[in-house]
Amino acid sequence: MISDKIQFRVRYGETDQMSYVYHGNYAAYFEMGRTEWLRKLGVSYKIMEEEGVMLPVISLNTNYIKPAKYDDVLTLKTTLSKRPSAKITFDFEIHNEQNELLTTATATLVFVNMKTNKPTRAPKYITDIVDKLMA
């Protein structure tokens, strides 16, 4: 499938008293991964929303294997797990600088028509890009 990687440093405000990344911050990391994955395909949330489509998360399953810590440089791999339809599903892996696997996750989002507030098919320009990359 189609993958992308980004790197970022854990900031002090993202950690708890033990210097471990607070578990709630991982959802924001995964959002960064999804956003950059889409951006590198030439798609932006802003344009999708201007065209009347929003993309809320309907499921997020996270497995915490080892803690990420303050000042760690993390690599987040975002992978499209299957061709989008009315839903799009991403798999995530977070590794530290020693390439240790710290966290895995899967997120499913649904394409929603902003006028009707009901699920809709993925925009054709997204499925066209994915189809071309998967060919």
C-alpha positions in Angstrom: 0.0 0.0 0.0 0.9 3.7 0.0 3.1 4.9 2.9 4.7 8.1 4.0 7.1 9.0 6.9 7.5 12.1 8.9 9.8 13.0 11.8 9.2 15.2 14.7 10.6 15.9 18.2 8.6 15.3 21.4 8.0 18.6 23.1 8.1 19.1 26.9 4.4 20.0 27.0 3.4 16.7 25.4 4.8 14.7 28.3 3.7 13.7 31.8 5.6 13.9 35.1 7.6 10.8 34.1 8.7 12.5 30.8 6.6 10.0 28.8 4.4 11.2 26.0 0.9 11.5 27.4 -1.3 8.9 25.7 -3.8 11.4 24.5 -1.2 13.2 22.4 -0.8 10.2 20.1 -4.1 11.0 18.3 -2.6 14.4 17.4 0.5 12.7 16.1 -1.6 10.4 13.9 -3.5 13.4 12.6 -0.2 14.9 11.6 0.6 11.7 9.7 -2.7 11.6 7.9 -2.5 15.3 7.0 1.0 15.0 5.6 0.1 11.8 3.8 -2.8 13.5 2.0 -0.8 16.7 1.4 2.0 14.7 -0.4 -0.7 13.4 -2.7 -1.8 16.9 -3.5 -4.9 16.8 -1.3 -5.6 19.2 1.6 -8.3 19.0 4.3 -8.9 22.7 3.7 -9.8 22.2 0.0 -11.9 19.1 0.8 -13.9 21.1 3.4 -14.3 24.0 0.9 -15.8 21.5 -1.5 -18.2 20.3 1.2 -16.5 17.1 2.5 -15.3 16.6 6.0 -13.4 13.6 7.3 -14.0 12.8 11.0 -12.4 9.9 12.8 -14.8 7.1 13.6 -12.4 4.6 15.1 -8.9 4.8 16.6 -7.2 1.8 18.0 -3.7 2.3 19.6 -1.2 -0.2 21.0 1.4 1.3 23.3 4.5 -0.9 23.2 7.2 1.3 24.6 7.0 4.9 25.8 8.1 7.8 23.7 9.9 10.4 25.9 10.7 14.1 26.1 13.1 15.2 23.4 13.0 11.9 21.4 13.0 12.3 17.6 10.2 10.1 16.4 9.5 8.7 13.0 5.8 8.2 12.2 5.0 5.9 9.3 1.4 6.3 7.9 0.1 3.7 5.5 -3.2 3.5 3.6 -4.4 0.0 4.4 -7.0 -0.3 1.6 -8.5 1.7 -1.2 -10.9 4.4 0.1 -14.6 4.2 -0.4 -16.9 6.0 2.0 -14.3 5.3 4.6 -10.5 5.6 4.6 -8.3 3.5 7.0 -4.7 4.2 7.9 -2.2 2.2 9.8 0.5 3.9 11.9 3.9 2.9 13.4 6.0 5.1 15.6 9.7 4.4 16.0 12.4 6.2 18.0 15.9 7.1 16.8 17.1 3.6 17.7 14.4 2.2 15.3 12.5 0.6 18.2 8.8 0.2 17.5 7.0 2.2 20.2 3.4 2.4 19.1 1.1 1.0 16.4 -2.4 2.2 15.6 -5.2 2.0 13.1 -7.6 4.9 12.4 -10.7 4.8 10.3 -12.3 8.0 9.0 -15.5 8.5 7.1 -16.1 11.0 4.3 -19.1 13.1 5.2 -21.1 15.5 3.1 -21.2 18.8 5.1 -24.6 19.8 3.7 -26.4 16.5 4.6 -24.2 15.4 7.4 -24.3 11.9 6.0 -21.5 9.6 4.7 -20.5 10.0 1.1 -18.1 8.4 -1.3 -14.4 9.5 -1.3 -13.9 12.4 -3.7 -13.0 11.0 -7.1 -9.7 12.9 -7.2 -8.6 11.0 -4.1 -9.5 7.6 -5.5 -8.0 8.5 -8.9 -4.7 9.3 -7.2 -4.7 6.2 -5.1 -5.6 4.0 -8.1 -2.7 5.5 -10.1 -0.2 4.9 -7.2 -1.4 1.4 -6.7 -1.2 0.4 -10.4 
